[in-house]
Amino acid sequence: MTQQNLDEEENDDLVIYPSEPGSESDAFIKDNNRRSSSLASPLETDHGREDAEVGHLPSEDDEVIDPRLRNYPIPLVAKTVDLHNDETEPLLTIRFWILSTLWVIVGCSVSSVYYFKPYSVRLSGYVVQLLSWGMGALMARYFPQKQYTLTLPILRKEISFNLNPGPWNPKEHALVIVAYWGSTYTAYGLGPLSAMELYYHKRMSGPWAVLFLMTTQLMGYGFAGVYRDVLVRPPGMYYPGVLPNVTLFNAMHRHPSVTKKSLGFFGVVAAAAFVYQWLPGFVMPLLASLPVVCWMGLGTKTAFVLGSGTYGFGLLDFSLDWNYASFLTPLYTPLWATVNRFVGAAVVIWVVYPLAYFLNVNGAQQFAPMSSGTWDAEGNRYNISRILTPTYELNRTALEEYSPPYWSFSYAMHFFWGFAASTAVLTYAVMFHGRQSWEALRSSLQTISNPFAKKDHKQKKKNSQQHRAEFDDPYLKLTAHLPRVPHWWYLALLFSCLVIAIAQVSGGGMQLPWWGLLLITAISALFTFPSGILFGFTNVQIGMDYLSELLAGFLFPGKPIAVLTCTVYGRQILEQCLNLVSDIKFGFYMKIPERELFVAQVYGTLLGPFVNWACMRLIIDTQGPKLTGEVVSGTTWNALKTKNFFSLSVIWGVLGPQVFFGDESPYRWVYWGFVVGPLAVTLLWLVQHRLARPKWGKVASVVNPVVMLNGATLFPIYPTTNLATSALVAVVFMGYVYRYHPVWFRKYNYLLGAGLDCGAQLVQMAMILVVDLPNVTMPHWWGNDAVAVDKCYPI
């Protein structure tokens, strides 16, 4: 896209692309061009030599981390990410391979074992970042500096490596975390695998099972090659969620004077959070939920329903528990995005749902007002086993004799908002970023269509000049001379995963036909692009959960395992693709070459499925009857997540959309969500582009209907206690502190968030070891009420 194209698009939202001439962004680009030589060759001057060692050190009064970033178009990045780059730092060292392998195995083992327990546990990325920092420093200090050479007869090649190639450096450290991120969560496909075996009595062989997990985790990476130039390179696609990690790396590896102060602040916050979180988490649970409206209502049913954050709508329910207060990631997400999400959630849970409940819309008063469960006509939990045959097929006679399934009004609306958000994000990408994105995407697709073709020198020079004009970013400049990941790497990964996945679903008994796999892959790839645009600058991701479940239910009625398989691929392709592109952006901020970053991410993701499957195999073989409830085991083993996948397979595969949303269903109106989403986006576009008043034309910069709709989908899945305090924290730090105390914000905001998260997550792990496993209980007292810990008593 040339500058002329940008001028013609003067009314388009340029959030993700460079601004027009004369703007702050354009001034930054010109100023940065004048300094490009100093950026490219920091060792040419004395000052450059200092930069090569420690980077630029901002003064106490600097609002940005480097004065060369004063006009950078994304202030949050300018406050966080420096321009220091030492290209002599080793990357894929033996220390990387040892630490990444260790932490992927440990992290996957922990998350996989607790996947089958009533409480989830995983090693926080911040904890791994801290521990690997210390371990890497020890290895650099004590490992011998000795060169080794390995001969590979098959490849007829020798590999040389040094056990200790020098000081433990930030890029090496960051690659360990990138590998860990590849498997930090239990593979989503573990749910269908365990449900197949425990409930459908179909045990998949080890190789097929590992291949299933591997393809679900890696296929999305193949599409990252298609979208990376659109979703990574523009400065506005800055992925707010990675900035805290960058800040923590800076605190660990910069100048000793900076490191001491920054890590000291982080350590104090984390320690304070660790000590404090025992109060709301165990000693005084009352602090976790302060339902003001419920207390003011003096025990009335209306006050209970309106004020309870665990049962009802949580109106003015505040929390002093960071696990609840961090719900909207208030210290990382831009304030405007948090406000949009809050407005969407607040309107539905504090206005729409209460009105519907008290007006008894769809028989709302017959069920718990904020329940996400399934109920029968008598208001009892739906007993799925009563309508299934011994082979887990639908018994229609039993269904008619028992009861059709019912949902609370809020849960039905949850799907309404989900369908609306799914179509809204596609409409938003087309209407607000369509022409610009298409130009960039078309250029990328032309390259992908023939990845091995050699361009003539003039065309290559022309494309290079156009590329610099479109994406003139100092962070990209620092690594622009390094080789990128070739498109054929991504294509090879995608093609391999598709072939293996087709073979796996055919030979592994997944009930999903090959054309179904290709269809859900194409749909997920299509929705990845618009979701990625939104994710890149809002920290909000619109997933494929709703569409994949609905499509699978329509396409494969009576095939519950096919529904599970289709849902997993649909969800994971989008999510894993966006995980990789956000990691690539993180790599740009850390000045890590693309190829080394790709190797680290793929390695961590490849290793995870083997650990996931091994842990699942061990637990099912030794604890199988306890997992299904055949043998009573208290709360030690119960596999609730696996049971949820089984329930999902019955709801969408056995009953199907025709039962829940058919002509005779009380929820047939839910399909209108597909229309509401695009209408909301179209209305905003008309306000911005067709109304002459300038103030109305700026509405799109602060109002985003897609983010609002995403906020509306949050409840009743999560307790409403989460909302009010989280929004208040965002206003204080991303609003007031960011505006009126910018220096403090630059120094400490992200470290504050990382410290609070780290301390709270350490407490959760500690509680499992010293409270949950030994079955220790806190005596009841005023702060730990025996009936209702929040003293909002049920009526």
N, C-alpha and C positions, 0 to 999 in steps of 0.2 A: 504494500500500500504506500503510495507516494504522498508527499506533503499536500499535493493538490487534492488527493482523495480525502485527506483529513480536513482540508478547508471546506470541501463540499459537505462534510459531515458535521458542520459546526454546531448543529443542534443535537447531535448524538451524544449519549452519555459516554464520556471518555474515561470512565473509571479505570479501565484496565489498559489503556493505551496512552502514549505520550500526548501531552496537551498541545494546543495550537501555538503558533509563534507569538511571542510576547508574554506568554503565561509564565508562572513560576517554574513549571516543569521545563519549558523551553529555555528559560534563563539558566536553570541548573545544567541542562545538557551542554549549552554553549560554554558555560564556565568550566564544566568538567572536561570538555574537549581541550581547552587551553591547558589543563593540568594533566592531560593523558600521558605525557612522557614521564612525569614523576610517578604516576600510578603504575605504569608498565615497567619502569626500571628504578625501583626504590633504592638500589644499591649504588646509584651513580653519585650521590651526594652524602655528606656527613649526616645530614638529617635523615637521608634514606637509609643509611646504615643503622641508625637508631631505630627507625621504623621496622627494619627487617628483624630486629631483635625483640622489640616489645610493642611496636605499633604506636600510633599517635596516642598520647595520653591527654584526654580532655581536662581542662582546668575545672576548678570547683564550680565556676559559674556558667560553664557551657551547657546549653540546652540540647545540643546534639553531640554525638560521640566523636565526630570529626568535623572541623570547620568546612571541609570541602563538601559536606552534605547539607549545608544550610538550606539550599533550594531544592533538596530532593523531594519529589512529589508525594512520598509517603512518610510523614513525620515519625510515625511509630518505628519505622525501620531506621530512619536517620538517628534516632535516639538509642538504638540498640546494637546495630551491626556496623563494625568498623571496616576500614579499607586496608587493613594490614594483611599481607600475604607473603609468606615465606615458602618459596617453591622448592627449597632444599629439604623440607621436612619429609621423611619417609612415610609411606602410607600403608600398604598391605604387608606389614611386617609380621614376623613370627609372633610378636606380642599381640597383634590384632587377631591372628588366627586362634591363638590360645584363649584369649579373653572372650572373643565373640562366641566361640564354640562353648566355652564354659557357661556363659550367661544365657545363651539360647537354651542349652540343655536344662539348666537349673530353672530358668523362668518358665519354660514350657512344662516341665515336670510339676512345678508348683501349681500353675493354672490348670493343668489337666487333672491332677488329683482332686483339687477342690471343685472341679467341674461337677463331680458326682457327690458333693456335699451340699448341705443346705445354705452355706455361706460361701461367697466367691472370694478368692484371694489371688492376687497376682503381684509379682514384684514390680513396684513402681519404676518407671524409666528414670526418675530422679535418683532413686536409691541405687540402681545399677550404674548410673552416671557417677555418683559419688564413690561407690566401692571400686569400680573399674579405674577411676582416677588414682586412688591410692595403690591399687595393685599394679597398675602400669608404672607408676613412679618407683615402686619397689623393684620391679623387673628391670627397669632402666638402671637402677643403682647396683643391683647384685648379679644380673646375668653377665656372663663373660662376653667380651667383645671379640667374638671369634667367627670367622667365615667358614661356612660349610657348603659343600657341593653335593647334590644328589643327581644320580644318573637315572633317567627314565628310558629303559630299553625300548619300550613299545613306541614311544614318541621319538626315540633317537635324539634325546635332548637332555642337556644338563641344566639344573636349576641351582643357583647360588643364593644363599641367604646368610644374614648375620643375626645371631641371637640377640644382639644388643646394638642396633644401628645408631644409637645416639639418645638424646633426651626424649622423654615421653612427651609427645607433642599433641596439640589440640585436634589436628586432622585425623591422626591415628586414633585418638580417643573418640572422636565423633563417629568414625566408621564402625567402631565397636557398638555404639548405641544404635546406629542405623541398622546393623545386622540384628540387634536385639529387637528393634521395632518390627522387623519382619515377622517375628513370631511372638510378640509380647502378649497377644491374646490367644486363647485356645482356638484352633481352627474351627470355623463355623460348621464345617462339615462333620465334626465329631458328634453333633446332635443327631442327625439322620443315621449315622452309622450305629450309634448306641441304641437308638429307638428301633431300628430294624432288628437288631439282635435280641433286645430285651422284650419287645412287645410283639414283633412280627415273626420272631424266631427264625430269622434269616441271618446267618453268620457269614460275613464276607471274608474271603481269604486275605492274609496279610498284604501281599503285593497289590491286589485290587484296592484294598482299603487305603493304603499309602498313596497310590496313584490318584484316587479320588480326592483325598485331602490336598495333594500336591497341585492338581489341576485347578481346584477351586481357589487356591491361594495365589497361583501364578498367572492364570489366564488374563487377569486384568492388567498385569504388567505389560503384556504385549500391546495393549491399546494405548499405554502411556507413550509409546513411540509416535503414535498418530497425533496425540493431543499436546505433546510437551511444548511445542513452539507457541501454542496458543495459551496454554494454562500455566506455563512456567516463566517464559522469558519476559513478558510485559512487567514493568516495575509494579503496576497496581495489583498484580496477582502475587501477594506477598505472604499469604498463609499465616495469619496471626498466631496460630497455635504453636508454631515452631520458634517464635521469638523468645519465650522463656528459656528454652534449652540453649539458644545461642548466648543469652545473657549469662547463664550459669557456666557455660564453657569459657566465656570471657573472664568470669570471676576466678576460674581455676587456673587459667594459663597465661594471663597477662602479666604486666609488671608486678613484682612482689608487693609494692606499696598498694597497688590497686587490689591485688588478690587478697591481701590480708584484710583490708577493710570490707570488701564485698563479701568474701566468704565468712567473715566474722558476723556480718549482718544476717546472711543466710543461715548460719549455724544457730544464732540466737533465736531467730524466728522459728526454725524447725524444732529446736529444743522446747521453746515455749508452747508451740502447737502440740508437741508430743505430750507434754505434761498436762496441758489444759483439756485436750480431747478425751481424757479419761473421765472428766466430769459429765459432759452430755452423753458420752458413749457407755458409761457404766455406773458411776457413782450417783449422778443426778440427771437422769434422763429428761427431767422437766425442762432443762435448758434447750433441748433439741426442738421443742415445739411450745410456743407461747401463744395460744389461741385467744387473743384479746376479746374478740366478739363473743366467743363461747362463754368466757368468764363474765362478761357484761350482761349476758342473757340470763344469768342466774338459773341455769338448769332447764330452760325451755327447749323444746324440740327444734324450733326454728333456729335458735342460736347454736345448737349442737350441729345441725346440718350445715349451716352457713359457716361456722367458725372452725370446726374440726379440720385439722390438716391431714389426718390419717383416714378419716371416714368420709368427711364432707368436702366442702368447697374451699376451705382454708382462707376465708376472707380475713385479712389483717392477722394472719398467723405468721409470727416471726420466729426465727430460729437463731440460737447462739452456738450452733454446731457447724463447723466448717464443711463437713460433708454435705450438708444441705445448702449452706451459703454459697458454695462453689458451683452450684448446679448449672448456672448459665455461663460458667468460666468468666466471671465478671472482671478479673484483673488482666485478661488476655484479649477478649473480644472487643472490637470497636464499640463505643458507646451507642452509636446510632443503630447498629445491628442488635445489640442487647435490648434497646428500647423497643424496636420493632417486634422482637420476639416476645418481650414482656407484654406489650399491648395486645398481641394476638392471643396470648395465654390468658391474660387478665380479663379480657372481654368475654371469653367463652366460659371461664370457670367462675367468674364473679357476677356475670350478667345473664348470659344465654342459658347456662345449665341451671342456675337457681330458678329462673322464670319457668323453664320447662318442667323442673321438678315440682314446684308448687302448683303449677297448672296441670300436672299429671299427664304431660304429653307422652304418648306411647306407653302409658301405664308406668311412668317413671317412678312413682312412689312405691311400686311393688318390689323394687330392687334397691340395693345399696346405691346411693347417688353417684359415687365415683368408683364404681367397681369395673374391673376389666375381665371379670369372669363370665361364664355362661350359666344361665339359670333355666329352671323349668317353670311351668305355669303356676306353681304354688309358691314361687319365690325361693326355692331351695337350689342348692348347687346342682347343676345338670350332671346326671349319672350317665356318662357316655356308654358304659358297658351294657346298659339296658337296651340299647338300640343296635348293638352289633352282634353279628353271628360269630360262632367260634373261629371263623377265618377272617374276622375283622372286616366284614362287609356289612352294608346297611340292611337292617331288617325293617322294612317299611311298615309291616304290621305292628311291630313293637313300637315304632316311632309314633304311629297313630294312636296306639293305646296309652303310651306314656305321655309325651308332650313334645311340641316343637321347641327348639332352643330359643332362648331370649337373652337379650343384652340390656344393660342399663342404657338409658338415653345418652349419657356421656360417652359410653364406649362405642355406640353406633355413630355418634358424631365424630369420634376419633377417626373412623374410616372415612367419613365424609371429608374431613379436613385433609386427611392423607391423600385421597384421590385428587382433591383440589390442588394441593401442593405439587403433586406429580405432574399435572398438566400445566400448572402455572409456571413452573421452572423452565419448561420447554418453551412456552410462549414468551417468557421474559428474555431468554437468551436470543430468540429470533427477533423480537421487537426492539430491544435496547442494545444488543451487541451483534445483531445478525450480519450486517454488511461487513463490518470490520473483521469479525471473527471468520467469516467465510473466506475473505481474502487471505488471511493468514493460514487457515485450514487448507485451502486449495493449494497454496504453495507447498505446504507440508505433504499433501497427498500426491502432488506431482513428483516430489522426490521419492516418496515411498513406492510409487507405481513402478519405478525402475531404480532400485537402490544401488545397483552396480554400474549404472551409466556414468560415463565421464563427460562432464560439461566442457564446452570450449572456454577458452580463457576470458573472452569478452563477456559471455553470458555469466560466467562465474563471478567476474568482477562486478557486473551490474547487480546481480543478486546480493553480493556482499555489501555493496553500497546501500541498497534498499534495506537490507537487514539491519545495518548500523543505524539508518535513519529511523527505523521503526522501534528498535529496541536498544537505544543508546543508554545503557545502564552501567554505572561504574563497577558494580559487583560482577556483572557478566564480563566486563572488560578484563578483569583481573585473571580470568581463566579462558578468555576468548581464543588465545593462541594454542590452547591444548586440544588434542583430538577429542571429538565428541563420540558418544555411543552411536555407531552406525545404525541406520534404520533396519538393516537386515538382521541385526541382533534381536530387535524387538519382533520382527516378522518371524524369525526362526523360533523364538520362544512361543509366540502365539500359535503358529502352525503346529508345533510339537504338542502343545497343550490341547489343541483341538483334536488332533488325531488320537492322542492318548485318552482324552475324555470320551470320544465316540466309542473307542474300544472298551473303555471301562463301563460305561452305562449299558453297553450291549452284553458284555461278559460278566459284569458284576451283579446282575439281577436288580438293577435300579428302576425298572419299568419305564424308563424314559426313552422314547425313540430318538434316533439320531437327528431327525428333523426338528424335534422339540428342543434339543440342546442347541442347535444352530439358531433357532428362532429366538430363544431367550437370550442367547449370546448377542445377537444383533440388536435386540431391543435394549439390553443393558448397556451395550456400547453406545447406542444412540443417546440414552439419557445421561451417560457419563459426562458428555461435553457440557450441557447446560448446568448440571449439578456442580461440575468443576468450576465453572465461571463464578457461581455464587460462593462456593466454598473458598475460593482463592482470596476473596476480600471481605468475607463476613464471618468466617469460621463456623458456618452453618452448612451442613451437608444434607441434601434431599436424597434419600436412598431409594432403593427399588423394592423395599419390603412389601408395600401395599400392592403394587402392580404385579410383582412376581407371584404373590399368593393368589391374587384374583385370576390372572392368566392361567396359572397352573390348574386352578380349580375348574376353569372352563374347558381347558384343552384335554385334561386327563381325569375325567370324573370316574370315581370308583378305583383309582390307582393312587393310594395314599403315599407310597414310596416315591412314585414319579413326581408327585406334588412337592415332597420334601426336596428331592434332587433338583427340580426346576427352581425352587425357591432359593436354594443355596447358591446355585450358579448365577441366578439373576442378581442376587444381593451382592455377592462377593466380587464379581467382575467389576462393578462400579466402585465399590469401596476400596478394593486393592489397587485399582488404577489410580484413584485419587490419593491413596497412601503413598504410592511411588512418586507421583508428581510433586506432592508436598515435600517428600524426602529430597527430591532433586533441587527444589528451591532452598531447602535447608543446606544442601551441599553447596549451592552458590554462595550462600551467606557465610559458610565456613571455608570457602575457596577450595573445595575438594573437586578434583577432576571428575567428569561425568563417568568415565569408565570404571574407575575404582569405586565410586559410589554405587554403580549398578551391580558390580561384583559383590559388594558387601550386602546389599539389600536382597539380592537373589540367593546368596548363600544362607543368610539367616532364615529366609522363607523356605528354602529347600530342606533345611535341617529340621525345622519345627514339626512337620507331619510325621516323621519317624518317631519323635519323642511323644507326640500326641497319641499315636496309635499304640505304642508300647505301653504307655500308662493306662489307656483304656482297656487293653487286653489284660493287663495284670489285675485291674480292679474288677472287671466283669468276671474273670475266671475265679477270683477269690471271694468276691462280695456280691455275686449276681442276685441271689434270692433277696438280699437286703435292699437292693436297688429298686426292685419292683414291689416291695412290700410283702412278699411271700413270707419273709422272716422279719419279725419286728426287731429293729435295731435302734430305737430312739431317734435321735437326730444325727447320728454319726454318719450314716449313708442313706441318702434318699433319692439322688439323681433327679431333682426337680426340673432341671433344664432339659434332661432327656424326656421326662414326662410331658413337658410343655411342647416339645417337638412331636411327640405322639399325639397330643391333643390337637396340634395344628394340622397334622396329617388327616385326622378324622374330620375336623371342621371343614377344611378346604378340599380334601380328597374323597372322603366318604359322604359327608353331607353336601358340601359344595356350595358355590354362590347361588345356585338355583333355590336352595332351601333358605339361605339367609337374606337374599336380596331379590327373590323371585316375585311374581305378580301377587302372590298371596302373603308375602312377608310384610310385617309391619315396618321393615327397614328398606323397602324398595326405593325410597326417596334418596338413599345414600349415593346412588349413581349420579345425581345432580351435581355432586362435587366436581366431577370431570368438567362441567360447564362453568361452575362458579370460579374456578381458578383462572382460566383464560380471561373471563370477563373482568376480574379484578385487575389483572395486568393491563388489559386493553384500556380500561378506564384511566389508569395512571398514565399510560402512554398518551392518551388524548389530552389529559390535563397538561402534560409537559410540552407536547408538540403543537397543539392546536389553539391553546389560549394565549393571547398576546401579552398578558401581563407577566413581566419578568419574575415576580415573586412566585407565580404559579408554575412557571417553567422550571423552578429549582426544587419542586416538590420531590422529584425522583431521587434527589441526592439524600434525602432524609427519610423517605417512605418507601418501603419495599414490601409489597403484598406477599411475595413468596416467603420471606422471612417471617412475616406475621402468621401465615398459614402454618408454617413449621412450628411456631410457638403454640398454635392451637392444637397441634397433634400431641403435645407433651403429656397431656392429662386426659384420661385417668391412669395412664401407664405408670406415672410417678406420683408420689404423695404431693399434695398441693402445698405442704409445708415448705417445699423447695423454693417457691417463687419470690415472695416479697423481699426477704433478706438479700437474696442474690441480686435482685435488681437494685436494691439500695446500695450495696457494695459497689456495683458498677457505676452508679451515679457519683459516688464519693470519689473513687479513684480514677476511673476513666473519664470522668467529667470534671469535678472540682480540682483534684490534685493535678491532673494533666494540664488544665488550663492555667491555674494560678500558682502552681509549684512545679514548673516543668523540669527544673534541675533535679529535684528530689525524685520526680517520676523517672527521669533517665537513669538515675543511679540505683534506685531501689524497688520500683514498682514490680518488675518481673521477678526479682529476687524474693520479694515479699510473697508473691503468689506461689513460686516454686517451693519456698520454705514451708508455707502453710500446707500445701499439697503433700509434701514429703513427710512432714510431721504427722499429719492426719492418717496417711497411708501406713506409716510405721505403727501407729497405735492400733489400727485395724489388724495388722499381722500379729502384733503382740497380744491382743485380746483373744485371738483364736488359740494361741498357745497357752495362755494363762487363765483364760475364762471359759471359752467354749469347749475346748477339748476336755479339760478336767471337770466340766459341768459346774463351774462355780457360779453362784447367784448372789446378787447384791441384796442385803436385807431391805425390807420395805420401810420407808420413812417418808417424811413430807416431800422430799424431792424425788421419790421413787414410789409413786402411789401404786397400791396393789390392784386397783380397778382400772384406772386410766393414768398413765404416767404424765400426761399433759394436763390432768385435772379437768378435762373436758368430758364429763360423764355421759355415757350413752343413755338415751331415753328408752 
